[in-house]
Amino acid sequence: MALSRRARRCLVLLLVSLALLPLGMATDPIGGYCSESGTSDAEINGKARRRSINSVVSDLVAKAASNGGFATYDYCFMRYKNANFIGQVDMRVDASKAVVKTMGKAIAQAVATAGSAVLGRMKEKYTTFVNIYGLSPCTQDLTQLTCAQCLSTAVSNFGDTCNTAEGCQIKYSSCWVRYEIYLFYFPLETSG
């Protein structure tokens, strides 16, 4: 369903006002149901953040949907919804169980093939329409034990680093782990 003229105008005002905000944290209602927030100036470079915000604004206006939407770029995340969502988590708790299951299988695959060029990758069904894709490679110089330790340490940081994100990656110099709700690795076929 497309946005009404009033809702589209509110969304454009929201996104433009966010793009023009000073680089501090701000939350401000616009209309009766629009909210905006930015991140701290200390977190990211101002010019990169401005370019990122402008890209997100353009993307969200182009894809405007009546029930809400979000877009992410390297230094920016922007979300809108036709209801107040400030402080509310937008991901079911059972998603973290699916992530742990997916990454556990991907790690087992990576550890079993440690020292080779094979990546640990896995696909798990989360809902009827959503899959969780996991990738967990180690560098080829690691033994099975050190690969398992590196990957386990990385995955153990998901809770603190990623919280309830729909995708996340943690990188170390010898291994890295990543999960997403879209297929992000090649080749596209998986064994899971």
C-alpha positions, -999 to 999 in steps of 0.1 A, spaced: 0 0 0 14 34 -9 17 63 15 -10 90 16 1 125 6 0 136 43 20 106 55 46 109 26 49 147 35 55 138 72 81 112 62 99 136 40 98 163 67 111 137 92 139 125 70 150 160 59 149 173 95 170 144 106 195 151 78 197 187 90 200 180 127 232 189 146 253 159 150 242 151 186 216 127 199 180 139 193 145 125 196 117 147 185 81 141 175 70 155 142 33 154 133 17 131 159 34 99 151 69 106 136 100 104 156 137 108 148 170 100 164 207 104 155 239 92 170 266 109 189 291 131 171 319 113 189 310 80 172 315 89 136 330 114 113 306 143 105 311 143 67 307 105 64 277 106 86 261 134 66 266 115 33 252 84 49 221 102 62 215 118 28 217 84 12 193 69 37 169 98 33 169 93 -5 165 55 -2 136 57 23 117 83 4 121 62 -28 108 30 -10 82 47 12 57 22 25 27 30 46 35 7 76 71 17 81 106 9 69 143 11 77 176 14 59 211 9 70 244 21 57 280 19 71 275 48 95 238 52 97 206 34 106 172 51 100 138 38 108 103 51 105 69 36 115 33 48 118 34 42 155 58 52 184 86 26 184 112 44 206 126 20 231 107 -10 217 126 -40 203 115 -51 169 127 -87 168 112 -118 185 132 -134 213 133 -167 195 154 -152 167 185 -153 190 179 -191 194 178 -195 156 210 -174 153 228 -196 179 216 -228 161 227 -215 127 261 -203 139 267 -235 159 262 -255 127 284 -231 107 312 -233 133 310 -271 133 315 -271 96 344 -246 97 361 -266 125 357 -299 107 374 -284 77 400 -263 95 432 -258 76 414 -260 42 398 -234 21 363 -245 31 341 -220 49 316 -228 76 283 -216 62 248 -225 71 212 -216 63 184 -222 89 147 -215 86 135 -189 111 99 -184 99 80 -193 68 95 -164 49 127 -157 67 160 -177 68 191 -169 89 223 -173 70 256 -178 89 292 -177 78 322 -186 100 356 -189 83 390 -193 99 423 -186 84 440 -217 69 468 -217 94 446 -226 124 442 -261 138 407 -274 145 410 -265 182 423 -229 177 397 -224 149 369 -236 173 382 -213 201 384 -183 178 349 -188 164 334 -196 198 348 -164 213 334 -144 184 299 -159 187 299 -154 224 302 -117 218 270 -116 197 248 -109 227 268 -78 238 277 -65 203 247 -74 182 219 -77 208 187 -82 187 200 -71 153 188 -88 122 224 -92 111 258 -88 126 295 -96 121 324 -99 145 359 -100 130 392 -111 144 425 -114 126 422 -153 125 385 -158 121 352 -140 117 315 -147 121 285 -132 104 248 -138 102 221 -121 82 185 -126 72 195 -124 36 218 -145 15 252 -127 15 278 -152 6 288 -170 -25 283 -196 -40 246 -192 -33 239 -229 -27 243 -241 8 242 -276 24 218 -264 51 
